[in-house]
Amino acid sequence: MDIRTIKGNGKLAVKISGEFTISHILKAKEKFMDLIKENLILKIDLSDVAEFDSSALQLLYAFSIYMKNRGINVEIVANNSKTDLFFKTYGMEI
């Protein structure tokens, strides 16, 4: 799994690629904890995620709720059949 961030104009883009599954969830959680400190509008791009599971979905959901409660919206972009299926299955269409 690779997580890249790009800052600009008061926004932060996060691009996740490769596997985003339970075996990578601790690395992702650590990176997301760093993002909490940024206090910027966030866009998370999952379009290059090759594998995705429910643990990744739970982390994204918890992170989104936490940030929303702090007044920061998180936009999740998928455009990927692997991730779209999970979002649809759990009623979280994006």
Jmol script that loads the backbone (N, CA, C; Angstrom):
load data "model"
ATOM      1  N   MET A   1       0.839  -1.170   0.000  1.00  0.00           N
ATOM      2  CA  MET A   1       0.000   0.000   0.000  1.00  0.00           C
ATOM      3  C   MET A   1       0.885   1.234   0.000  1.00  0.00           C
ATOM      4  N   ASP A   2       0.477   2.200  -0.798  1.00  0.00           N
ATOM      5  CA  ASP A   2       1.184   3.470  -0.871  1.00  0.00           C
ATOM      6  C   ASP A   2       0.180   4.587  -0.578  1.00  0.00           C
ATOM      7  N   ILE A   3       0.550   5.502   0.296  1.00  0.00           N
ATOM      8  CA  ILE A   3      -0.303   6.649   0.626  1.00  0.00           C
ATOM      9  C   ILE A   3       0.505   7.912   0.359  1.00  0.00           C
ATOM     10  N   ARG A   4       0.042   8.703  -0.594  1.00  0.00           N
ATOM     11  CA  ARG A   4       0.711   9.959  -0.930  1.00  0.00           C
ATOM     12  C   ARG A   4      -0.218  11.121  -0.606  1.00  0.00           C
ATOM     13  N   THR A   5       0.359  12.222  -0.158  1.00  0.00           N
ATOM     14  CA  THR A   5      -0.428  13.424   0.131  1.00  0.00           C
ATOM     15  C   THR A   5       0.088  14.593  -0.692  1.00  0.00           C
ATOM     16  N   ILE A   6      -0.853  15.448  -1.104  1.00  0.00           N
ATOM     17  CA  ILE A   6      -0.536  16.653  -1.864  1.00  0.00           C
ATOM     18  C   ILE A   6      -1.295  17.806  -1.236  1.00  0.00           C
ATOM     19  N   LYS A   7      -0.571  18.849  -0.800  1.00  0.00           N
ATOM     20  CA  LYS A   7      -1.182  20.023  -0.192  1.00  0.00           C
ATOM     21  C   LYS A   7      -1.240  21.151  -1.209  1.00  0.00           C
ATOM     22  N   GLY A   8      -2.324  21.949  -1.098  1.00  0.00           N
ATOM     23  CA  GLY A   8      -2.427  23.130  -1.936  1.00  0.00           C
ATOM     24  C   GLY A   8      -3.742  23.841  -1.743  1.00  0.00           C
ATOM     25  N   ASN A   9      -3.716  25.167  -1.699  1.00  0.00           N
ATOM     26  CA  ASN A   9      -4.923  25.998  -1.591  1.00  0.00           C
ATOM     27  C   ASN A   9      -5.825  25.618  -0.423  1.00  0.00           C
ATOM     28  N   GLY A  10      -5.253  25.327   0.712  1.00  0.00           N
ATOM     29  CA  GLY A  10      -6.044  24.999   1.892  1.00  0.00           C
ATOM     30  C   GLY A  10      -6.683  23.624   1.847  1.00  0.00           C
ATOM     31  N   LYS A  11      -6.248  22.804   0.905  1.00  0.00           N
ATOM     32  CA  LYS A  11      -6.799  21.460   0.762  1.00  0.00           C
ATOM     33  C   LYS A  11      -5.675  20.439   0.832  1.00  0.00           C
ATOM     34  N   LEU A  12      -6.057  19.225   1.144  1.00  0.00           N
ATOM     35  CA  LEU A  12      -5.116  18.124   1.217  1.00  0.00           C
ATOM     36  C   LEU A  12      -5.700  16.957   0.431  1.00  0.00           C
ATOM     37  N   ALA A  13      -4.979  16.502  -0.580  1.00  0.00           N
ATOM     38  CA  ALA A  13      -5.397  15.338  -1.355  1.00  0.00           C
ATOM     39  C   ALA A  13      -4.581  14.143  -0.891  1.00  0.00           C
ATOM     40  N   VAL A  14      -5.270  13.032  -0.706  1.00  0.00           N
ATOM     41  CA  VAL A  14      -4.631  11.802  -0.274  1.00  0.00           C
ATOM     42  C   VAL A  14      -4.908  10.744  -1.333  1.00  0.00           C
ATOM     43  N   LYS A  15      -3.856  10.168  -1.882  1.00  0.00           N
ATOM     44  CA  LYS A  15      -3.987   9.141  -2.921  1.00  0.00           C
ATOM     45  C   LYS A  15      -3.498   7.822  -2.342  1.00  0.00           C
ATOM     46  N   ILE A  16      -4.408   6.843  -2.298  1.00  0.00           N
ATOM     47  CA  ILE A  16      -4.071   5.516  -1.780  1.00  0.00           C
ATOM     48  C   ILE A  16      -4.044   4.553  -2.962  1.00  0.00           C
ATOM     49  N   SER A  17      -2.972   3.770  -3.055  1.00  0.00           N
ATOM     50  CA  SER A  17      -2.886   2.797  -4.142  1.00  0.00           C
ATOM     51  C   SER A  17      -2.377   1.465  -3.601  1.00  0.00           C
ATOM     52  N   GLY A  18      -2.613   0.424  -4.391  1.00  0.00           N
ATOM     53  CA  GLY A  18      -2.207  -0.923  -3.979  1.00  0.00           C
ATOM     54  C   GLY A  18      -3.265  -1.578  -3.120  1.00  0.00           C
ATOM     55  N   GLU A  19      -2.835  -2.414  -2.200  1.00  0.00           N
ATOM     56  CA  GLU A  19      -3.765  -3.108  -1.310  1.00  0.00           C
ATOM     57  C   GLU A  19      -4.108  -2.231  -0.112  1.00  0.00           C
ATOM     58  N   PHE A  20      -5.395  -2.139   0.177  1.00  0.00           N
ATOM     59  CA  PHE A  20      -5.883  -1.416   1.358  1.00  0.00           C
ATOM     60  C   PHE A  20      -6.749  -2.414   2.111  1.00  0.00           C
ATOM     61  N   THR A  21      -6.068  -3.301   2.839  1.00  0.00           N
ATOM     62  CA  THR A  21      -6.740  -4.409   3.525  1.00  0.00           C
ATOM     63  C   THR A  21      -6.260  -4.500   4.966  1.00  0.00           C
ATOM     64  N   ILE A  22      -6.769  -5.472   5.675  1.00  0.00           N
ATOM     65  CA  ILE A  22      -6.455  -5.639   7.093  1.00  0.00           C
ATOM     66  C   ILE A  22      -4.945  -5.721   7.338  1.00  0.00           C
ATOM     67  N   SER A  23      -4.210  -6.297   6.416  1.00  0.00           N
ATOM     68  CA  SER A  23      -2.767  -6.431   6.622  1.00  0.00           C
ATOM     69  C   SER A  23      -2.038  -5.087   6.525  1.00  0.00           C
ATOM     70  N   HIS A  24      -2.705  -4.055   6.011  1.00  0.00           N
ATOM     71  CA  HIS A  24      -2.109  -2.725   5.877  1.00  0.00           C
ATOM     72  C   HIS A  24      -2.804  -1.675   6.752  1.00  0.00           C
ATOM     73  N   ILE A  25      -3.744  -2.110   7.549  1.00  0.00           N
ATOM     74  CA  ILE A  25      -4.596  -1.160   8.256  1.00  0.00           C
ATOM     75  C   ILE A  25      -3.834  -0.355   9.313  1.00  0.00           C
ATOM     76  N   LEU A  26      -2.844  -0.937   9.970  1.00  0.00           N
ATOM     77  CA  LEU A  26      -2.089  -0.178  10.974  1.00  0.00           C
ATOM     78  C   LEU A  26      -1.297   0.958  10.339  1.00  0.00           C
ATOM     79  N   LYS A  27      -0.679   0.690   9.199  1.00  0.00           N
ATOM     80  CA  LYS A  27       0.042   1.740   8.479  1.00  0.00           C
ATOM     81  C   LYS A  27      -0.928   2.849   8.059  1.00  0.00           C
ATOM     82  N   ALA A  28      -2.083   2.460   7.552  1.00  0.00           N
ATOM     83  CA  ALA A  28      -3.078   3.444   7.127  1.00  0.00           C
ATOM     84  C   ALA A  28      -3.583   4.254   8.323  1.00  0.00           C
ATOM     85  N   LYS A  29      -3.821   3.579   9.441  1.00  0.00           N
ATOM     86  CA  LYS A  29      -4.296   4.283  10.640  1.00  0.00           C
ATOM     87  C   LYS A  29      -3.271   5.317  11.101  1.00  0.00           C
ATOM     88  N   GLU A  30      -2.005   4.958  11.095  1.00  0.00           N
ATOM     89  CA  GLU A  30      -0.958   5.908  11.492  1.00  0.00           C
ATOM     90  C   GLU A  30      -0.946   7.127  10.573  1.00  0.00           C
ATOM     91  N   LYS A  31      -1.078   6.891   9.285  1.00  0.00           N
ATOM     92  CA  LYS A  31      -1.092   7.997   8.322  1.00  0.00           C
ATOM     93  C   LYS A  31      -2.326   8.876   8.537  1.00  0.00           C
ATOM     94  N   PHE A  32      -3.471   8.250   8.783  1.00  0.00           N
ATOM     95  CA  PHE A  32      -4.696   9.011   9.014  1.00  0.00           C
ATOM     96  C   PHE A  32      -4.584   9.833  10.289  1.00  0.00           C
ATOM     97  N   MET A  33      -3.904   9.296  11.307  1.00  0.00           N
ATOM     98  CA  MET A  33      -3.706  10.053  12.545  1.00  0.00           C
ATOM     99  C   MET A  33      -2.879  11.309  12.263  1.00  0.00           C
ATOM    100  N   ASP A  34      -1.903  11.208  11.371  1.00  0.00           N
ATOM    101  CA  ASP A  34      -1.130  12.384  10.967  1.00  0.00           C
ATOM    102  C   ASP A  34      -2.014  13.393  10.231  1.00  0.00           C
ATOM    103  N   LEU A  35      -2.963  12.900   9.452  1.00  0.00           N
ATOM    104  CA  LEU A  35      -3.848  13.787   8.691  1.00  0.00           C
ATOM    105  C   LEU A  35      -4.765  14.597   9.601  1.00  0.00           C
ATOM    106  N   ILE A  36      -5.103  14.038  10.758  1.00  0.00           N
ATOM    107  CA  ILE A  36      -5.975  14.739  11.707  1.00  0.00           C
ATOM    108  C   ILE A  36      -5.359  16.070  12.107  1.00  0.00           C
ATOM    109  N   LYS A  37      -4.047  16.111  12.204  1.00  0.00           N
ATOM    110  CA  LYS A  37      -3.351  17.324  12.618  1.00  0.00           C
ATOM    111  C   LYS A  37      -3.354  18.411  11.547  1.00  0.00           C
ATOM    112  N   GLU A  38      -3.604  18.043  10.294  1.00  0.00           N
ATOM    113  CA  GLU A  38      -3.516  18.988   9.190  1.00  0.00           C
ATOM    114  C   GLU A  38      -4.619  20.048   9.205  1.00  0.00           C
ATOM    115  N   ASN A  39      -5.822  19.673   9.663  1.00  0.00           N
ATOM    116  CA  ASN A  39      -6.943  20.615   9.742  1.00  0.00           C
ATOM    117  C   ASN A  39      -7.282  21.248   8.392  1.00  0.00           C
ATOM    118  N   LEU A  40      -7.194  20.484   7.320  1.00  0.00           N
ATOM    119  CA  LEU A  40      -7.505  20.974   5.988  1.00  0.00           C
ATOM    120  C   LEU A  40      -8.665  20.174   5.408  1.00  0.00           C
ATOM    121  N   ILE A  41      -9.313  20.729   4.386  1.00  0.00           N
ATOM    122  CA  ILE A  41     -10.331  19.982   3.658  1.00  0.00           C
ATOM    123  C   ILE A  41      -9.643  18.799   2.985  1.00  0.00           C
ATOM    124  N   LEU A  42     -10.219  17.633   3.108  1.00  0.00           N
ATOM    125  CA  LEU A  42      -9.578  16.421   2.622  1.00  0.00           C
ATOM    126  C   LEU A  42     -10.312  15.771   1.463  1.00  0.00           C
ATOM    127  N   LYS A  43      -9.536  15.282   0.528  1.00  0.00           N
ATOM    128  CA  LYS A  43     -10.060  14.461  -0.562  1.00  0.00           C
ATOM    129  C   LYS A  43      -9.240  13.181  -0.571  1.00  0.00           C
ATOM    130  N   ILE A  44      -9.895  12.045  -0.412  1.00  0.00           N
ATOM    131  CA  ILE A  44      -9.221  10.758  -0.401  1.00  0.00           C
ATOM    132  C   ILE A  44      -9.562  10.033  -1.703  1.00  0.00           C
ATOM    133  N   ASP A  45      -8.540   9.738  -2.490  1.00  0.00           N
ATOM    134  CA  ASP A  45      -8.712   9.102  -3.792  1.00  0.00           C
ATOM    135  C   ASP A  45      -8.334   7.628  -3.692  1.00  0.00           C
ATOM    136  N   LEU A  46      -9.313   6.758  -3.948  1.00  0.00           N
ATOM    137  CA  LEU A  46      -9.107   5.309  -3.870  1.00  0.00           C
ATOM    138  C   LEU A  46      -9.094   4.653  -5.243  1.00  0.00           C
ATOM    139  N   SER A  47      -9.044   5.443  -6.300  1.00  0.00           N
ATOM    140  CA  SER A  47      -9.198   4.899  -7.650  1.00  0.00           C
ATOM    141  C   SER A  47      -8.089   3.921  -8.046  1.00  0.00           C
ATOM    142  N   ASP A  48      -6.927   3.970  -7.398  1.00  0.00           N
ATOM    143  CA  ASP A  48      -5.841   3.040  -7.716  1.00  0.00           C
ATOM    144  C   ASP A  48      -5.679   1.918  -6.691  1.00  0.00           C
ATOM    145  N   VAL A  49      -6.707   1.709  -5.873  1.00  0.00           N
ATOM    146  CA  VAL A  49      -6.663   0.628  -4.882  1.00  0.00           C
ATOM    147  C   VAL A  49      -6.964  -0.694  -5.593  1.00  0.00           C
ATOM    148  N   ALA A  50      -6.048  -1.658  -5.425  1.00  0.00           N
ATOM    149  CA  ALA A  50      -6.191  -2.955  -6.090  1.00  0.00           C
ATOM    150  C   ALA A  50      -7.021  -3.935  -5.264  1.00  0.00           C
ATOM    151  N   GLU A  51      -6.858  -3.908  -3.957  1.00  0.00           N
ATOM    152  CA  GLU A  51      -7.616  -4.765  -3.042  1.00  0.00           C
ATOM    153  C   GLU A  51      -8.155  -3.899  -1.917  1.00  0.00           C
ATOM    154  N   PHE A  52      -9.370  -4.213  -1.461  1.00  0.00           N
ATOM    155  CA  PHE A  52     -10.062  -3.413  -0.458  1.00  0.00           C
ATOM    156  C   PHE A  52     -10.907  -4.357   0.362  1.00  0.00           C
ATOM    157  N   ASP A  53     -10.964  -4.150   1.680  1.00  0.00           N
ATOM    158  CA  ASP A  53     -11.810  -5.008   2.503  1.00  0.00           C
ATOM    159  C   ASP A  53     -12.560  -4.184   3.545  1.00  0.00           C
ATOM    160  N   SER A  54     -13.335  -4.870   4.379  1.00  0.00           N
ATOM    161  CA  SER A  54     -14.195  -4.170   5.336  1.00  0.00           C
ATOM    162  C   SER A  54     -13.400  -3.414   6.402  1.00  0.00           C
ATOM    163  N   SER A  55     -12.195  -3.851   6.715  1.00  0.00           N
ATOM    164  CA  SER A  55     -11.397  -3.105   7.700  1.00  0.00           C
ATOM    165  C   SER A  55     -11.018  -1.736   7.153  1.00  0.00           C
ATOM    166  N   ALA A  56     -10.704  -1.651   5.870  1.00  0.00           N
ATOM    167  CA  ALA A  56     -10.396  -0.365   5.235  1.00  0.00           C
ATOM    168  C   ALA A  56     -11.633   0.520   5.227  1.00  0.00           C
ATOM    169  N   LEU A  57     -12.772  -0.082   4.929  1.00  0.00           N
ATOM    170  CA  LEU A  57     -14.028   0.677   4.927  1.00  0.00           C
ATOM    171  C   LEU A  57     -14.324   1.232   6.320  1.00  0.00           C
ATOM    172  N   GLN A  58     -14.127   0.421   7.355  1.00  0.00           N
ATOM    173  CA  GLN A  58     -14.367   0.867   8.728  1.00  0.00           C
ATOM    174  C   GLN A  58     -13.433   2.011   9.111  1.00  0.00           C
ATOM    175  N   LEU A  59     -12.173   1.924   8.716  1.00  0.00           N
ATOM    176  CA  LEU A  59     -11.226   2.992   9.020  1.00  0.00           C
ATOM    177  C   LEU A  59     -11.639   4.286   8.319  1.00  0.00           C
ATOM    178  N   LEU A  60     -12.005   4.196   7.046  1.00  0.00           N
ATOM    179  CA  LEU A  60     -12.444   5.391   6.315  1.00  0.00           C
ATOM    180  C   LEU A  60     -13.695   6.000   6.937  1.00  0.00           C
ATOM    181  N   TYR A  61     -14.631   5.149   7.329  1.00  0.00           N
ATOM    182  CA  TYR A  61     -15.873   5.636   7.932  1.00  0.00           C
ATOM    183  C   TYR A  61     -15.592   6.335   9.266  1.00  0.00           C
ATOM    184  N   ALA A  62     -14.814   5.693  10.126  1.00  0.00           N
ATOM    185  CA  ALA A  62     -14.501   6.292  11.431  1.00  0.00           C
ATOM    186  C   ALA A  62     -13.735   7.599  11.262  1.00  0.00           C
ATOM    187  N   PHE A  63     -12.787   7.623  10.345  1.00  0.00           N
ATOM    188  CA  PHE A  63     -12.014   8.830  10.079  1.00  0.00           C
ATOM    189  C   PHE A  63     -12.917   9.954   9.566  1.00  0.00           C
ATOM    190  N   SER A  64     -13.815   9.632   8.646  1.00  0.00           N
ATOM    191  CA  SER A  64     -14.730  10.629   8.090  1.00  0.00           C
ATOM    192  C   SER A  64     -15.637  11.226   9.162  1.00  0.00           C
ATOM    193  N   ILE A  65     -16.170  10.380  10.032  1.00  0.00           N
ATOM    194  CA  ILE A  65     -17.040  10.852  11.114  1.00  0.00           C
ATOM    195  C   ILE A  65     -16.257  11.733  12.082  1.00  0.00           C
ATOM    196  N   TYR A  66     -15.059  11.300  12.446  1.00  0.00           N
ATOM    197  CA  TYR A  66     -14.229  12.080  13.360  1.00  0.00           C
ATOM    198  C   TYR A  66     -13.940  13.462  12.774  1.00  0.00           C
ATOM    199  N   MET A  67     -13.541  13.507  11.519  1.00  0.00           N
ATOM    200  CA  MET A  67     -13.223  14.782  10.884  1.00  0.00           C
ATOM    201  C   MET A  67     -14.473  15.660  10.737  1.00  0.00           C
ATOM    202  N   LYS A  68     -15.596  15.044  10.407  1.00  0.00           N
ATOM    203  CA  LYS A  68     -16.845  15.803  10.283  1.00  0.00           C
ATOM    204  C   LYS A  68     -17.199  16.456  11.612  1.00  0.00           C
ATOM    205  N   ASN A  69     -16.999  15.742  12.703  1.00  0.00           N
ATOM    206  CA  ASN A  69     -17.277  16.292  14.031  1.00  0.00           C
ATOM    207  C   ASN A  69     -16.344  17.454  14.375  1.00  0.00           C
ATOM    208  N   ARG A  70     -15.202  17.531  13.704  1.00  0.00           N
ATOM    209  CA  ARG A  70     -14.266  18.641  13.885  1.00  0.00           C
ATOM    210  C   ARG A  70     -14.521  19.760  12.868  1.00  0.00           C
ATOM    211  N   GLY A  71     -15.566  19.591  12.044  1.00  0.00           N
ATOM    212  CA  GLY A  71     -15.908  20.619  11.069  1.00  0.00           C
ATOM    213  C   GLY A  71     -15.155  20.519   9.758  1.00  0.00           C
ATOM    214  N   ILE A  72     -14.543  19.374   9.496  1.00  0.00           N
ATOM    215  CA  ILE A  72     -13.782  19.176   8.261  1.00  0.00           C
ATOM    216  C   ILE A  72     -14.453  18.072   7.444  1.00  0.00           C
ATOM    217  N   ASN A  73     -14.841  18.418   6.230  1.00  0.00           N
ATOM    218  CA  ASN A  73     -15.455  17.427   5.354  1.00  0.00           C
ATOM    219  C   ASN A  73     -14.395  16.573   4.683  1.00  0.00           C
ATOM    220  N   VAL A  74     -14.709  15.313   4.517  1.00  0.00           N
ATOM    221  CA  VAL A  74     -13.834  14.374   3.832  1.00  0.00           C
ATOM    222  C   VAL A  74     -14.571  13.882   2.593  1.00  0.00           C
ATOM    223  N   GLU A  75     -13.983  14.119   1.447  1.00  0.00           N
ATOM    224  CA  GLU A  75     -14.551  13.637   0.186  1.00  0.00           C
ATOM    225  C   GLU A  75     -13.789  12.377  -0.203  1.00  0.00           C
ATOM    226  N   ILE A  76     -14.539  11.312  -0.490  1.00  0.00           N
ATOM    227  CA  ILE A  76     -13.915  10.064  -0.906  1.00  0.00           C
ATOM    228  C   ILE A  76     -14.267   9.816  -2.366  1.00  0.00           C
ATOM    229  N   VAL A  77     -13.243   9.623  -3.166  1.00  0.00           N
ATOM    230  CA  VAL A  77     -13.406   9.357  -4.591  1.00  0.00           C
ATOM    231  C   VAL A  77     -12.912   7.945  -4.844  1.00  0.00           C
ATOM    232  N   ALA A  78     -13.747   7.138  -5.510  1.00  0.00           N
ATOM    233  CA  ALA A  78     -13.343   5.757  -5.735  1.00  0.00           C
ATOM    234  C   ALA A  78     -13.160   5.452  -7.229  1.00  0.00           C
ATOM    235  N   ASN A  79     -14.217   5.490  -7.997  1.00  0.00           N
ATOM    236  CA  ASN A  79     -14.143   5.150  -9.422  1.00  0.00           C
ATOM    237  C   ASN A  79     -13.401   3.837  -9.651  1.00  0.00           C
ATOM    238  N   ASN A  80     -13.708   2.860  -8.829  1.00  0.00           N
ATOM    239  CA  ASN A  80     -12.985   1.602  -8.847  1.00  0.00           C
ATOM    240  C   ASN A  80     -13.963   0.504  -8.442  1.00  0.00           C
ATOM    241  N   SER A  81     -14.069  -0.539  -9.235  1.00  0.00           N
ATOM    242  CA  SER A  81     -15.044  -1.590  -8.949  1.00  0.00           C
ATOM    243  C   SER A  81     -14.784  -2.285  -7.622  1.00  0.00           C
ATOM    244  N   LYS A  82     -13.514  -2.388  -7.212  1.00  0.00           N
ATOM    245  CA  LYS A  82     -13.181  -3.051  -5.946  1.00  0.00           C
ATOM    246  C   LYS A  82     -13.747  -2.275  -4.754  1.00  0.00           C
ATOM    247  N   THR A  83     -13.582  -0.965  -4.769  1.00  0.00           N
ATOM    248  CA  THR A  83     -14.055  -0.151  -3.651  1.00  0.00           C
ATOM    249  C   THR A  83     -15.538   0.174  -3.772  1.00  0.00           C
ATOM    250  N   ASP A  84     -16.010   0.431  -4.985  1.00  0.00           N
ATOM    251  CA  ASP A  84     -17.418   0.777  -5.184  1.00  0.00           C
ATOM    252  C   ASP A  84     -18.344  -0.310  -4.654  1.00  0.00           C
ATOM    253  N   LEU A  85     -17.976  -1.569  -4.849  1.00  0.00           N
ATOM    254  CA  LEU A  85     -18.797  -2.685  -4.375  1.00  0.00           C
ATOM    255  C   LEU A  85     -18.984  -2.637  -2.867  1.00  0.00           C
ATOM    256  N   PHE A  86     -17.911  -2.366  -2.130  1.00  0.00           N
ATOM    257  CA  PHE A  86     -18.019  -2.269  -0.678  1.00  0.00           C
ATOM    258  C   PHE A  86     -18.903  -1.102  -0.263  1.00  0.00           C
ATOM    259  N   PHE A  87     -18.717   0.053  -0.876  1.00  0.00           N
ATOM    260  CA  PHE A  87     -19.531   1.216  -0.517  1.00  0.00           C
ATOM    261  C   PHE A  87     -21.007   0.972  -0.802  1.00  0.00           C
ATOM    262  N   LYS A  88     -21.316   0.354  -1.912  1.00  0.00           N
ATOM    263  CA  LYS A  88     -22.715   0.062  -2.261  1.00  0.00           C
ATOM    264  C   LYS A  88     -23.304  -0.972  -1.324  1.00  0.00           C
ATOM    265  N   THR A  89     -22.528  -2.022  -1.041  1.00  0.00           N
ATOM    266  CA  THR A  89     -23.003  -3.100  -0.173  1.00  0.00           C
ATOM    267  C   THR A  89     -23.377  -2.574   1.212  1.00  0.00           C
ATOM    268  N   TYR A  90     -22.604  -1.640   1.725  1.00  0.00           N
ATOM    269  CA  TYR A  90     -22.848  -1.100   3.060  1.00  0.00           C
ATOM    270  C   TYR A  90     -23.645   0.195   3.050  1.00  0.00           C
ATOM    271  N   GLY A  91     -24.258   0.531   1.908  1.00  0.00           N
ATOM    272  CA  GLY A  91     -25.114   1.703   1.825  1.00  0.00           C
ATOM    273  C   GLY A  91     -24.364   3.020   1.972  1.00  0.00           C
ATOM    274  N   MET A  92     -23.124   3.029   1.533  1.00  0.00           N
ATOM    275  CA  MET A  92     -22.297   4.235   1.663  1.00  0.00           C
ATOM    276  C   MET A  92     -21.883   4.725   0.282  1.00  0.00           C
ATOM    277  N   GLU A  93     -22.829   4.765  -0.648  1.00  0.00           N
ATOM    278  CA  GLU A  93     -22.484   5.175  -2.006  1.00  0.00           C
ATOM    279  C   GLU A  93     -21.881   6.584  -1.995  1.00  0.00           C
ATOM    280  N   ILE A  94     -20.821   6.716  -2.748  1.00  0.00           N
ATOM    281  CA  ILE A  94     -20.126   8.012  -2.805  1.00  0.00           C
ATOM    282  C   ILE A  94     -20.198   8.603  -4.194  1.00  0.00           C
TER     283      ILE A  94
END
end "model"
wireframe off; spacefill off
backbone 0.3
color backbone group
